[in-house]
């Protein structure tokens, strides 16, 4: 979905602020920077939400992927900046997107047993570790409730912890991947998001990307590997 020129300016300013400071600029500060009114900025944020560039809660930005403005269980510590990662996918994407943070410390806890985990994640290759990521919501159902989908893209100690969490919560099994596959998924997904203008991938291009990083099956809108 195409967005207006002003919404793109607001998007770029929002993303630049989040990348540089880990904090979303306020509506007032965006209005000042853009030479606009707060009402115009609020309207631009609503337009960006409609176009799936951001997620709003009570009119406030909570997700501007890969950045979050509250905890989704992932902290991402760079050389000079601390971010909230919106999910496992987003947390691993930040060092691949933000030029000043090519190496970060990603920390989380297993949703099943609360064991703490941390990895040094770089833009050079996946971290070592036997943990697995579980995504609950299929790719074509992430929107309109992207906050729910992101809250359920988590890293677990093992497949056993995934099974325990699914049994406890009554959720169906989604998609389980290794840290290596997670890193490949995150590596180039957000390419260009800090530039302007930026356009989201169309579904066909998203499917091509998923296929290129080794994903398959209906969860990703793809046939099973043979």
trRosetta pair geometry for C-beta under 8 A, 3 or more apart (Angstrom, degrees):
i j d omega theta_ij theta_ji phi_ij phi_ji
1 50 7.3 -100 118 123 159 84
1 51 4.4 -142 85 -126 118 88
1 52 7.4 112 31 20 118 94
1 200 7.7 14 36 42 68 123
2 51 7.9 -96 87 -122 13 135
2 199 7.8 -25 -103 -121 65 107
3 7 4.2 -102 163 90 116 132
3 8 5.7 145 92 -55 110 81
3 11 7.3 81 95 -25 158 138
3 47 5.8 119 -144 145 103 113
3 48 6.6 36 -127 -91 153 61
3 51 5.0 -72 -69 -30 110 169
3 53 7.2 -21 -45 -20 155 141
4 7 4.5 96 56 7 82 103
4 8 7.0 -144 95 -5 44 85
4 44 7.5 -107 64 -117 113 86
4 47 6.5 -27 18 169 103 163
5 8 5.7 -54 -152 35 33 112
5 9 6.6 35 150 -20 65 102
6 9 5.5 -50 -150 34 38 113
6 10 6.4 36 151 -17 67 104
6 34 7.5 92 -158 177 88 134
6 36 7.2 107 -160 -90 123 148
6 40 6.9 -69 163 170 145 111
6 44 5.8 -110 124 -96 94 124
7 10 5.5 -53 -147 39 34 112
7 11 6.2 41 151 -24 66 103
7 44 4.4 180 -105 -151 67 87
7 47 4.5 -89 -104 94 144 133
7 48 5.6 178 -173 -58 108 84
7 51 7.6 103 145 15 146 142
8 11 5.4 -47 -143 33 33 115
8 12 6.3 32 157 -18 65 104
8 196 6.2 125 161 -152 103 108
8 197 5.4 -23 -164 -125 146 91
8 198 7.4 165 -146 35 99 73
9 12 6.0 -55 -148 36 29 108
9 13 6.4 27 154 -16 64 108
9 34 5.8 121 129 -129 120 116
9 44 8.0 -64 66 -148 79 152
9 196 7.6 68 -98 -156 45 153
10 13 5.8 -56 -146 39 31 110
10 14 6.2 34 154 -21 65 107
10 30 6.2 58 -140 179 87 129
10 34 6.3 -10 -85 -80 75 159
10 41 6.0 158 -124 -137 132 73
10 44 4.0 96 21 136 162 147
10 45 6.8 -110 145 -59 140 65
10 48 6.9 -123 95 -40 112 133
11 14 5.8 -59 -150 36 28 112
11 15 6.2 20 158 -13 66 110
11 44 7.7 -133 -38 161 71 110
11 48 5.5 157 -83 -110 102 132
11 53 5.5 -45 -122 158 128 151
11 54 7.6 -154 -119 -32 88 111
11 196 7.7 146 85 -105 97 108
11 198 7.1 -124 120 48 134 115
12 15 5.9 -57 -143 41 30 106
12 16 6.1 33 157 -22 65 108
12 194 8.0 91 -144 -169 76 40
12 195 7.9 -48 -122 136 111 20
12 196 4.2 -15 -90 -68 143 133
12 198 7.4 149 -81 1 89 112
13 16 5.7 -52 -142 36 29 112
13 17 6.4 29 158 -18 62 106
13 25 6.6 -54 143 34 96 150
13 30 5.7 129 113 -133 135 91
13 33 5.7 149 -149 105 142 138
13 34 6.3 -106 -21 -62 163 105
14 17 6.0 -61 -154 36 27 109
14 18 6.4 21 154 -14 64 109
14 24 6.3 0 -157 -148 89 90
14 25 6.3 -126 -112 36 55 101
14 30 6.8 4 -71 -103 80 133
14 45 8.0 115 -72 -101 150 92
14 48 7.9 70 27 -165 155 178
14 54 7.2 -30 128 -78 158 139
14 61 6.8 157 -160 -77 134 171
14 64 5.8 -150 136 -120 117 163
15 18 5.7 -55 -144 40 33 110
15 19 6.1 33 158 -19 67 107
15 64 6.0 -149 -88 150 75 130
15 67 7.5 159 -132 18 65 133
15 193 6.2 -146 -153 147 152 88
15 194 5.7 -156 136 -109 121 60
16 19 5.9 -57 -146 37 28 109
16 20 6.2 15 161 -11 64 113
16 194 6.8 106 -86 -155 64 87
17 20 6.1 -65 -142 42 26 102
17 21 5.9 -30 179 29 66 113
17 23 7.0 -66 152 87 99 63
17 24 6.4 82 103 -150 122 34
17 25 4.1 -113 -113 -33 176 101
17 29 8.0 111 -108 110 153 129
18 21 7.0 -81 -125 57 17 75
18 22 6.8 38 -165 -127 56 14
18 23 7.0 -147 -111 71 56 20
18 24 5.7 2 -77 -87 98 61
18 64 5.8 -178 -19 72 165 129
18 67 4.2 128 166 114 136 173
18 69 8.0 -89 -113 -75 114 86
18 83 7.5 71 172 -124 85 111
19 67 7.3 -118 -66 -54 56 140
19 97 7.5 -114 -116 123 117 105
19 98 5.1 177 -156 -113 99 104
19 194 5.7 38 -52 -111 162 124
20 81 7.2 -164 162 -91 27 148
21 81 6.5 -162 -151 -129 16 117
22 67 7.6 -167 -140 -145 47 119
22 81 4.8 169 -37 -180 110 99
22 82 5.2 49 -125 79 170 50
22 83 4.5 -140 -124 -85 96 61
22 84 7.5 111 -172 3 94 65
23 69 7.4 73 -146 -129 51 89
24 61 5.1 175 -139 73 162 125
24 64 7.0 127 -100 2 113 132
24 67 7.8 150 -69 126 88 128
24 69 5.0 -34 -8 -93 121 128
25 29 4.5 -119 -175 88 101 120
25 30 5.0 124 112 -57 122 86
25 33 7.3 -27 178 5 159 142
26 29 4.7 92 53 9 83 99
26 30 6.9 -147 92 -3 42 86
27 30 5.8 -56 -146 39 31 110
27 31 6.2 35 154 -23 65 106
27 38 5.0 69 142 -147 113 94
27 41 5.0 153 -157 101 83 134
27 42 6.1 17 -138 -64 137 82
27 45 7.7 -71 -102 -22 101 142
28 31 5.7 -55 -150 33 29 113
28 32 6.5 27 154 -17 63 105
28 38 6.2 -18 -87 -92 56 115
29 32 5.7 -51 -148 36 35 112
29 33 6.2 31 155 -17 66 108
30 33 5.7 -57 -144 41 32 109
30 34 5.8 10 163 -3 68 116
30 36 7.7 -27 128 56 78 112
30 41 4.8 124 100 -138 117 142
31 34 6.2 -69 -138 49 23 97
31 36 5.1 -109 -143 80 68 75
31 37 5.9 -21 -147 166 125 13
31 38 4.8 -59 -58 -75 152 57
31 40 7.1 118 -119 59 94 94
31 41 4.8 -101 -71 -23 83 136
32 35 7.8 24 -178 -68 26 37
34 40 7.9 -141 104 103 129 119
34 41 6.8 140 46 -86 140 102
36 40 4.1 -109 174 80 118 135
36 41 5.7 136 98 -49 124 84
36 44 8.0 44 127 -16 166 135
37 40 4.7 101 55 3 78 99
37 41 7.2 -143 96 -2 45 84
38 41 5.6 -53 -149 38 38 111
38 42 6.2 41 152 -21 68 104
39 42 5.6 -51 -145 36 32 111
39 43 6.4 33 154 -19 64 105
40 43 5.7 -53 -149 37 32 112
40 44 6.4 35 150 -22 64 104
41 44 5.5 -52 -149 34 34 114
41 45 6.5 36 152 -20 65 102
42 45 5.7 -51 -150 33 33 112
42 46 6.6 35 151 -18 63 103
42 59 6.7 -9 -147 -164 107 112
43 46 5.6 -52 -151 35 35 113
43 47 6.5 37 149 -20 65 103
44 47 5.5 -51 -149 35 35 114
44 48 6.3 36 151 -19 66 104
45 48 5.5 -50 -146 36 34 112
45 49 6.4 38 152 -22 64 102
45 54 6.5 -58 -158 70 78 147
45 56 6.4 102 150 -81 107 129
45 59 7.5 82 101 -170 137 65
45 61 6.5 -111 -149 -62 124 98
46 49 5.6 -50 -149 33 33 113
46 50 6.5 36 151 -20 64 103
46 56 7.2 -28 -98 -13 55 161
47 50 5.7 -53 -150 34 33 113
47 51 6.4 17 155 -6 65 111
48 51 5.8 -64 -145 48 31 103
48 53 4.1 -75 -170 64 90 118
48 54 4.7 39 124 17 115 107
49 52 7.6 38 -178 -76 32 26
49 53 7.3 -85 -67 53 26 72
49 54 5.4 -60 -79 78 67 83
49 55 6.6 94 -128 -119 94 24
49 56 4.7 -46 -90 -3 145 110
51 200 7.4 173 157 1 93 134
52 143 5.5 -49 -108 -92 123 149
52 146 7.3 126 -144 -46 89 144
52 200 6.5 37 87 -78 106 171
53 64 7.2 8 146 -138 74 79
53 200 7.1 -136 -83 -51 77 121
54 61 5.2 -54 -175 -129 132 102
54 63 6.4 159 -163 89 58 62
54 64 4.8 -18 -110 -94 93 79
55 61 7.3 100 71 -155 51 58
55 62 5.3 -57 98 64 98 90
55 63 3.8 28 33 46 114 106
55 64 7.8 -145 23 -60 69 44
55 146 5.0 -133 -81 71 131 115
55 147 5.2 157 164 -54 151 92
55 150 8.0 -133 -4 4 161 139
56 59 5.9 -5 -179 -127 123 14
56 60 6.4 138 -154 64 76 29
56 61 6.1 -47 -98 -90 68 43
56 62 6.9 125 -136 8 19 87
57 60 5.9 -32 68 62 69 85
57 62 4.8 32 6 -25 111 134
57 147 6.9 56 -60 -69 117 161
60 69 7.3 -115 149 84 104 152
61 64 5.7 7 -180 -41 128 105
61 69 5.8 102 104 -14 80 141
62 68 6.4 -2 162 -156 64 81
62 69 5.4 -113 -132 46 39 100
62 70 5.9 -33 -147 19 94 106
62 147 6.2 23 97 -103 135 123
63 67 7.4 156 -156 90 48 53
63 68 5.4 -21 -101 -107 69 75
63 69 7.6 -123 -59 9 32 82
63 72 7.9 48 -90 -47 107 143
63 86 5.0 73 -132 -120 106 132
63 146 6.3 -133 76 112 154 117
63 147 6.3 -168 -13 -89 132 78
63 150 6.4 162 -106 -2 149 166
64 67 5.1 -7 71 65 84 99
64 68 7.9 172 30 -86 59 30
64 69 7.9 56 6 -34 93 98
65 86 5.6 -71 -107 23 72 158
65 90 5.7 -118 -148 -104 80 119
65 93 7.9 28 170 70 86 155
65 146 8.0 -87 -49 166 122 140
65 150 8.0 -149 -93 -94 104 135
65 190 6.8 -150 130 -98 91 123
65 193 7.7 -100 99 -142 76 160
66 85 6.3 -21 160 -144 98 77
66 86 5.8 -143 -169 17 50 107
66 89 7.4 -135 -122 115 106 74
66 90 3.4 163 -155 -154 88 86
66 91 7.3 -169 172 -45 119 24
66 93 4.2 -171 -76 77 156 124
66 94 5.4 -142 100 -65 135 74
66 97 6.4 163 20 12 126 152
66 186 7.8 63 -102 -150 145 104
66 190 5.7 -87 -27 -50 105 159
66 193 8.0 126 -5 73 80 162
67 83 5.9 -93 -125 -161 88 121
67 84 7.0 84 -171 71 62 73
67 85 7.7 -73 -116 -114 35 38
67 86 6.7 60 99 -37 12 101
67 90 7.3 -160 -41 179 21 127
67 94 7.6 93 -76 -99 72 109
68 71 7.4 109 114 -109 136 9
68 72 5.1 -172 -77 -5 173 115
68 74 8.0 106 22 62 133 94
68 83 7.7 109 42 166 69 86
68 84 4.0 -81 75 111 97 112
68 85 6.5 34 10 119 110 13
68 86 4.2 144 -53 -85 106 68
68 90 7.2 97 -28 115 98 156
68 150 7.6 162 -83 147 126 148
69 84 6.7 177 -78 46 5 135
70 84 6.3 156 89 -177 13 176
71 74 7.9 156 -159 36 68 43
71 75 7.8 -30 -120 -63 92 82
71 84 5.8 -128 -94 -132 40 126
72 84 6.4 108 17 167 83 107
72 85 6.7 -103 65 97 108 58
72 86 5.2 42 30 -163 158 36
72 87 5.7 -63 135 -70 138 54
72 90 7.9 49 73 53 143 134
72 150 5.6 -37 -153 135 150 107
72 151 5.8 -121 -147 -96 94 62
73 108 5.2 56 147 -144 88 102
73 109 6.8 -106 -162 41 102 75
73 111 7.3 -21 -136 -72 162 94
73 151 7.7 103 -1 -146 113 63
73 154 6.3 0 87 -117 152 103
74 84 6.8 107 81 -171 71 58
74 85 3.6 -51 106 61 126 109
74 86 7.5 -21 50 47 123 18
74 87 6.8 100 2 -170 138 7
74 88 6.8 170 -71 -82 143 42
74 90 7.2 151 73 78 149 94
74 91 3.9 -101 168 -72 147 138
74 106 6.3 -16 -164 -164 102 94
74 107 7.3 149 -153 74 53 46
74 108 5.0 -26 -96 -78 68 111
75 82 6.6 -16 -171 -170 101 99
75 83 7.5 149 -163 81 53 49
75 84 6.6 -44 -105 -106 55 52
75 85 7.2 -171 -99 7 5 90
75 106 7.4 161 84 -150 51 44
75 107 4.9 -10 58 57 97 98
75 108 7.6 173 20 -69 67 60
76 82 7.2 148 79 -161 53 50
76 83 4.4 -19 65 65 106 98
76 84 7.3 117 17 -148 92 5
76 85 4.7 93 -31 -45 120 104
76 91 5.2 -172 -69 -146 115 80
76 94 5.0 78 167 44 159 159
76 95 7.9 -149 -169 -38 120 84
76 104 5.1 15 -176 160 86 144
76 105 7.4 159 -156 77 41 48
76 106 5.4 -7 -105 -100 76 74
77 81 7.9 179 -153 94 45 45
77 82 5.2 -13 -108 -109 72 81
77 83 7.9 -166 -74 27 30 66
77 104 6.0 153 73 -167 43 84
77 105 4.4 -11 57 54 104 99
77 107 7.5 25 -2 -1 106 109
78 81 4.7 10 54 56 116 80
78 82 7.3 -157 26 -76 72 35
78 83 7.2 44 -9 -3 105 102
78 94 7.5 -120 -59 139 114 121
78 95 7.5 163 -101 -91 100 83
78 98 6.9 -70 -89 98 156 141
78 100 7.0 80 160 111 143 82
78 101 3.3 -56 -130 -122 136 124
78 103 7.8 125 -137 83 70 47
78 104 4.8 -45 -84 -103 67 98
79 100 7.0 -110 46 154 116 84
79 101 6.2 -159 11 -108 84 72
79 103 7.7 68 -49 67 94 83
80 100 7.0 -40 36 145 115 123
80 101 7.9 -124 37 -79 75 96
81 98 7.9 -105 62 166 140 157
81 100 7.6 78 5 99 123 117
81 101 6.5 -83 50 -67 109 134
83 94 5.9 178 63 -127 153 155
85 88 7.7 69 129 -96 131 14
85 90 4.6 162 -175 103 84 95
85 91 2.9 62 169 -81 172 78
85 92 7.8 77 -153 -7 150 45
85 93 7.9 140 -143 41 109 84
85 94 6.2 -107 -98 -25 101 127
85 106 6.8 11 -14 -133 152 103
86 89 7.8 -35 81 70 93 85
86 90 3.8 60 46 21 88 167
86 91 7.6 -156 42 -42 48 69
86 150 4.7 -55 157 -162 95 142
87 90 4.9 92 43 13 68 102
87 91 6.9 -129 92 -9 32 90
87 149 7.8 -42 -75 120 155 70
87 150 4.0 -130 -51 -160 120 77
87 151 7.3 -99 -95 -51 99 18
87 153 3.6 44 178 71 131 116
87 154 7.3 -92 -159 -65 81 49
88 91 5.9 -54 -143 34 27 111
88 92 6.5 17 162 -9 62 109
88 108 7.6 -42 -92 -31 81 168
88 133 4.6 169 132 -129 162 124
88 135 7.9 -121 49 -74 122 84
88 153 5.0 -129 28 139 93 87
88 154 5.9 145 -36 -128 116 14
88 155 5.0 131 -107 -43 127 91
88 182 6.0 -61 145 -154 113 136
89 92 6.5 -71 -157 41 23 102
89 93 6.4 24 150 -26 63 114
89 133 7.8 114 -55 -177 69 154
89 135 7.8 42 -40 -90 117 121
89 150 8.0 -105 43 -127 107 79
89 153 5.5 -32 -4 154 100 147
89 182 6.9 -128 -93 -160 57 87
89 185 6.1 -70 -128 115 96 119
89 186 5.5 176 -167 -84 59 98
89 189 7.2 -15 175 42 108 164
90 93 5.3 -58 -146 31 34 116
90 94 6.9 49 158 -41 66 89
90 150 7.1 13 -7 -143 130 116
90 186 7.5 -176 -83 -126 12 116
91 94 6.4 -36 -160 1 32 112
91 106 4.8 105 158 -138 118 124
91 108 7.4 -102 -48 -47 177 122
91 121 7.5 111 137 28 83 163
91 186 8.0 -58 71 -123 48 156
92 95 7.6 -56 -173 31 41 95
92 96 7.5 25 141 -2 65 117
92 106 6.7 -11 -77 -73 60 165
92 121 5.5 -127 -128 -162 68 152
92 182 5.6 129 -3 140 167 98
92 183 5.4 -125 -178 -103 135 58
92 185 7.8 68 86 71 134 86
92 186 3.8 150 100 28 101 169
93 96 5.4 -76 -160 49 48 109
93 97 5.6 33 151 -19 85 117
93 186 3.9 -130 -69 -168 73 100
93 187 7.7 -126 -116 -54 67 12
93 189 6.0 -70 -111 54 129 109
93 190 5.2 83 177 7 133 126
94 97 5.9 -68 -141 41 29 104
94 98 5.6 -3 179 3 73 116
94 101 6.5 -25 144 99 96 133
94 104 6.0 2 95 4 114 163
95 98 6.8 -56 -111 48 27 90
95 101 5.6 -107 -110 123 67 86
95 102 5.7 75 -172 -168 94 26
95 103 6.1 58 -139 -90 137 17
95 104 4.7 -149 -64 5 111 105
95 121 5.4 175 15 113 140 89
95 122 5.7 -114 146 -142 149 25
95 123 5.0 -144 136 -48 91 81
96 123 4.8 140 -99 -115 57 92
96 186 6.1 147 21 131 142 87
96 187 5.1 -165 -129 -147 157 43
96 188 7.0 -105 161 -65 134 39
96 190 7.4 123 95 50 102 99
97 190 4.9 -19 -90 92 131 123
97 191 7.6 -143 -108 -85 82 36
97 193 6.4 -18 -149 49 130 112
97 194 6.5 135 171 -21 96 116
98 101 4.3 18 96 39 119 105
98 194 7.4 119 -100 -57 56 151
99 102 7.3 -5 -168 -57 37 88
101 104 5.4 35 168 -65 111 106
102 122 6.0 28 148 -157 75 82
102 123 4.7 -78 -153 16 81 116
102 124 7.6 59 167 -29 107 88
103 120 6.2 3 -174 -178 100 98
103 121 7.4 164 -151 84 52 41
103 122 4.4 -13 -101 -101 80 91
103 123 7.6 -102 -62 5 56 75
104 120 7.5 165 83 -152 33 55
104 121 5.6 -20 64 62 84 89
104 122 7.8 162 19 -84 60 45
105 118 6.0 4 -178 -174 96 111
105 119 7.5 166 -152 82 53 36
105 120 6.0 -33 -97 -97 66 62
105 121 7.7 140 -113 17 16 79
106 118 6.7 166 85 -151 49 59
106 119 5.3 -11 58 58 98 86
106 120 8.0 155 17 -106 77 13
106 121 4.9 26 -6 -2 121 127
107 116 7.1 -8 -168 -171 98 95
107 117 7.0 167 -149 91 54 52
107 118 4.3 -13 -99 -100 83 94
108 116 7.8 168 94 -151 34 55
108 117 5.7 -13 65 62 76 96
108 118 7.9 155 20 -82 54 53
108 154 7.3 -178 166 -156 145 81
108 155 5.6 107 76 48 144 111
109 114 5.0 2 167 -153 127 52
109 115 6.5 160 -158 75 76 32
109 116 5.3 -40 -99 -95 84 54
109 117 6.9 150 -107 15 30 79
110 113 5.0 8 93 49 127 78
110 114 6.2 -88 65 -29 77 10
110 115 4.6 23 14 46 122 84
110 117 6.7 84 -45 -16 82 117
110 131 7.9 -138 -88 -136 103 119
110 154 7.9 109 -147 152 41 115
110 155 7.1 -84 -100 107 64 66
110 156 5.1 76 -143 -139 97 53
110 157 4.8 -14 -95 -30 152 87
110 161 5.4 -49 -177 180 131 154
111 114 7.9 27 -138 -69 14 54
111 154 5.0 33 -20 144 126 162
111 156 6.6 -59 36 -90 84 89
111 161 7.8 129 63 157 67 109
111 165 5.4 58 102 -117 104 143
112 156 5.8 47 3 -137 117 110
112 157 7.2 -98 57 16 117 99
112 161 3.8 178 48 -172 148 88
112 162 7.1 -107 -45 -62 140 21
112 164 4.6 91 -159 83 129 112
112 165 4.1 -101 -84 -54 94 98
112 168 7.4 148 -132 16 78 137
113 157 6.4 -15 39 -8 125 134
113 161 5.8 -89 -4 -124 106 115
113 164 7.3 41 -49 89 91 151
115 157 5.4 48 52 -71 140 122
117 129 7.6 85 -165 -154 120 144
117 131 6.0 48 -138 -68 157 159
117 155 6.4 -106 73 110 150 125
117 157 7.5 -173 -61 -90 128 66
119 127 3.9 110 -176 121 124 171
119 128 7.9 -177 -136 57 108 51
119 129 5.9 -74 -93 -31 124 145
119 179 7.3 167 -95 -153 167 144
120 127 6.1 149 69 -110 55 121
121 126 7.9 -25 -133 -147 83 44
121 127 5.4 -74 -90 -35 66 120
121 183 7.1 -163 -147 -110 105 108
122 125 6.8 14 74 41 102 55
122 127 7.8 121 11 -68 76 83
123 187 7.7 115 -148 -141 68 80
125 183 7.2 57 171 142 38 151
126 179 5.6 140 178 127 119 87
126 180 4.3 176 57 -114 170 57
126 182 7.4 111 -129 65 120 77
126 183 3.5 -173 -98 24 91 156
126 184 7.1 -41 -58 -35 119 74
127 179 6.0 -68 67 155 81 139
127 183 7.1 159 10 -70 67 137
128 179 7.9 85 167 81 11 145
129 179 5.0 61 69 -11 104 160
130 158 6.9 3 129 -95 101 87
131 155 5.3 45 147 175 130 105
131 156 6.4 171 -166 83 90 40
131 157 5.9 -75 -114 -137 88 23
131 158 7.1 -92 -122 -63 49 47
131 179 6.0 67 69 -53 83 113
132 155 7.1 170 91 -151 31 66
132 156 5.7 -20 67 61 80 91
132 158 6.5 68 9 -145 107 25
132 159 6.1 40 21 -63 155 64
132 162 6.5 -49 86 -39 123 130
132 176 5.3 15 163 -172 132 99
132 177 6.6 157 -163 76 84 31
132 178 6.1 -55 -112 -100 77 40
132 179 7.5 -114 -102 -38 33 68
133 153 6.9 13 -179 -180 111 73
133 154 7.0 175 -149 95 69 30
133 155 5.1 -41 -94 -95 72 71
133 156 7.5 145 -108 14 22 76
133 176 7.1 159 82 -152 48 51
133 177 5.2 -17 60 62 97 86
133 178 7.8 17 17 104 85 7
133 179 7.1 116 -22 -88 100 51
133 181 7.9 -135 39 80 115 95
133 182 4.6 102 -2 -82 145 133
134 152 7.9 -64 111 167 87 75
134 153 7.8 -161 93 -141 46 39
134 154 6.2 -11 57 64 84 77
134 155 7.9 150 15 -105 69 24
134 156 5.9 24 -4 -5 113 122
134 162 4.8 142 -62 -124 145 117
134 165 7.7 167 60 68 157 137
134 173 7.9 -90 -153 -154 118 69
134 174 5.9 115 175 57 83 106
134 175 7.1 157 -153 79 53 43
134 176 5.2 -18 -98 -97 78 76
135 149 8.0 18 -167 -176 92 85
135 152 7.1 91 -158 120 45 81
135 153 4.9 7 -110 -113 81 83
135 174 4.9 -123 96 128 55 137
135 175 4.8 -8 55 56 100 95
135 177 7.6 18 -3 6 104 107
135 219 7.5 121 88 172 115 129
136 149 7.4 -155 69 -139 90 56
136 152 3.7 -42 23 148 129 130
136 153 7.4 -121 16 -65 77 52
136 171 5.9 -41 -137 173 123 142
136 172 7.9 117 -157 70 83 68
136 174 4.2 -154 -122 -41 25 144
137 141 5.3 -124 -180 91 96 101
137 142 5.7 123 116 -91 124 57
137 148 7.0 98 -52 113 148 90
137 149 4.0 -91 53 -119 148 91
137 152 6.0 100 -14 76 95 125
137 153 7.9 -69 34 -55 91 89
137 174 6.8 -24 -6 -120 23 139
138 141 4.9 67 65 19 85 106
138 142 7.8 -118 96 -40 44 71
138 174 7.3 -158 -60 -147 58 96
138 175 7.9 99 -102 -22 60 116
138 218 7.3 -35 -133 130 136 76
138 219 4.9 -137 -119 -150 88 58
138 220 7.6 -138 -160 -58 82 30
138 221 7.8 115 170 -44 108 76
139 142 6.2 -21 -160 -23 37 111
139 206 7.3 173 166 145 134 127
139 210 7.1 -58 -74 -82 167 150
139 219 6.6 94 -6 148 89 61
139 220 5.1 57 -5 -127 138 49
139 221 5.9 -89 70 -9 122 103
140 203 7.7 40 -107 -133 97 121
140 221 5.5 100 -42 -66 116 117
141 149 7.3 165 107 -89 73 125
142 145 8.0 -135 167 74 38 54
142 146 5.4 38 157 -109 88 77
142 149 4.2 124 -138 178 71 179
143 146 5.5 -6 -89 -56 66 96
143 149 7.9 -58 -48 -1 37 145
145 148 4.2 10 142 22 114 119
145 149 6.5 132 103 -19 73 87
146 149 5.3 -54 -146 39 41 114
146 150 6.0 40 156 -20 72 105
147 150 5.9 -54 -144 38 28 109
147 151 6.3 31 155 -22 63 108
148 151 5.8 -55 -146 35 29 112
148 152 6.6 5 159 0 62 112
149 152 6.2 -80 -157 49 28 97
149 153 6.7 30 150 -29 68 105
150 153 5.7 -51 -145 23 39 111
152 171 7.8 -168 -146 -147 136 163
152 174 7.6 122 143 -22 113 156
155 179 7.7 43 -132 -91 124 91
155 182 7.8 12 -92 -96 106 171
156 159 7.8 109 98 -78 129 18
156 161 4.1 -175 180 93 112 118
156 162 4.9 168 54 -59 167 76
156 165 6.8 -122 -104 -5 134 138
157 160 7.4 -39 86 64 101 90
157 161 4.4 104 42 -20 91 147
158 161 5.3 107 52 5 65 95
158 162 7.4 -116 106 -1 44 87
159 162 5.3 -50 -152 33 40 116
159 163 6.4 40 151 -19 69 102
159 176 6.5 55 -108 -170 87 160
160 163 5.8 -52 -150 36 33 111
160 164 6.4 35 151 -21 65 105
161 164 5.4 -49 -145 35 36 115
161 165 6.3 36 156 -19 66 104
162 165 5.9 -58 -150 37 29 109
162 166 6.3 27 154 -17 65 108
162 173 7.5 67 151 -127 114 93
162 176 6.0 -3 -118 -100 174 125
163 166 5.7 -55 -146 38 31 111
163 167 6.3 31 156 -19 65 106
164 167 5.9 -57 -150 36 29 110
164 168 6.3 25 155 -17 64 110
165 168 5.7 -58 -145 39 30 110
165 169 6.0 6 165 -1 67 115
165 171 7.7 -17 130 42 84 117
166 169 6.4 -67 -136 49 24 95
166 170 7.7 -169 173 12 54 2
166 171 5.3 -100 -134 70 70 82
166 172 7.3 5 -153 178 116 9
166 173 5.8 -4 -117 -76 158 69
167 170 7.8 23 -177 -68 23 41
171 174 7.8 -23 147 -31 116 96
173 176 7.5 -42 -173 -28 104 104
174 219 6.7 110 180 -134 72 133
175 215 7.9 31 -179 -145 148 109
175 217 7.5 164 -109 77 116 133
175 219 4.5 143 -60 147 124 165
175 220 7.5 70 -91 -42 163 91
177 181 3.9 -108 -180 85 117 131
177 182 5.5 146 103 -53 117 77
177 185 7.4 66 116 -20 166 136
177 215 7.7 -42 -92 -98 137 94
178 181 4.9 99 54 9 77 97
178 182 6.9 -132 100 -4 43 89
179 182 5.3 -53 -146 38 36 117
179 183 6.3 39 155 -23 67 102
180 183 5.9 -53 -151 33 29 110
180 184 6.6 27 152 -16 63 105
181 184 5.6 -54 -148 37 35 111
181 185 6.3 40 152 -23 66 104
181 213 6.9 114 -159 148 71 99
181 214 5.9 -107 -123 80 100 123
181 215 7.3 115 -174 -70 118 81
182 185 5.6 -54 -151 34 30 114
182 186 6.4 19 155 -11 65 111
183 186 5.8 -63 -147 43 31 106
183 187 6.2 53 152 -54 66 94
184 187 5.6 -29 -145 -5 33 121
184 213 4.1 159 133 -157 108 106
184 214 6.5 45 96 21 153 111
185 189 6.4 18 157 -46 61 128
185 210 7.6 18 -123 -120 94 64
185 213 5.2 145 -80 127 54 158
185 215 7.0 62 -92 -42 109 126
186 189 5.8 -65 -138 13 31 119
186 190 7.9 -8 -168 3 65 100
187 213 7.5 166 29 -110 109 127
188 191 4.8 -3 -169 -35 75 119
188 209 7.4 -140 90 -146 102 115
189 209 6.8 113 -106 159 71 145
190 193 4.4 -41 179 -5 91 135
192 195 4.9 -61 -159 37 64 117
192 198 5.4 153 137 -123 96 96
193 198 5.7 79 -123 -148 40 155
195 198 5.9 130 77 -71 73 97
201 205 4.3 -131 -164 92 101 113
201 206 4.6 132 115 -61 128 81
201 209 6.8 -44 -141 -9 168 137
202 205 5.1 85 56 14 75 104
202 206 7.0 -138 96 -8 35 90
203 206 5.4 -55 -145 36 33 114
203 207 6.4 35 157 -21 67 102
203 221 7.3 -85 -176 143 103 169
204 207 5.7 -51 -152 33 32 112
204 208 6.6 35 149 -19 63 102
205 208 5.4 -47 -149 34 38 115
205 209 6.5 41 151 -21 65 101
206 209 5.6 -52 -151 34 34 112
206 210 6.5 35 151 -19 66 103
206 221 7.9 53 102 53 103 139
207 210 5.7 -50 -147 35 34 112
207 211 6.4 34 154 -19 65 106
207 220 7.2 130 -127 146 69 88
207 221 5.3 -91 -100 98 108 114
207 222 6.0 153 -158 -74 96 93
208 211 5.7 -57 -151 37 31 112
208 212 6.3 33 152 -25 65 108
209 212 5.6 -56 -149 32 32 113
209 213 6.8 14 160 -8 65 106
210 213 6.5 -70 -154 40 29 98
210 215 4.3 -67 177 67 87 127
210 220 4.4 176 170 -180 152 131
210 221 7.4 108 46 53 157 89
210 222 6.1 -150 104 -33 123 136
211 215 6.7 -90 -81 64 28 74
211 216 7.1 64 -116 -85 69 72
211 220 8.0 161 -58 126 61 134
211 222 5.8 161 -77 -121 92 145
215 219 8.0 -102 180 84 111 101
215 220 4.7 112 140 -55 123 169
215 222 6.7 123 116 29 83 148
216 220 6.7 -125 -153 47 4 128
216 222 5.0 -108 -143 106 49 124
216 223 6.7 -34 -167 92 97 48
216 224 5.7 88 144 -143 116 32
216 225 4.3 165 15 -36 176 87
217 220 6.1 82 68 24 67 91
217 222 6.0 31 37 74 26 86
217 223 7.5 -16 -89 143 26 19
217 224 5.1 40 -91 -93 73 68
217 225 7.8 -49 -44 -6 79 74
218 221 7.0 35 -160 -86 42 25
218 222 7.4 -141 -76 53 23 46
218 224 7.9 -22 -20 -53 73 81
223 226 7.9 -18 133 -28 114 97
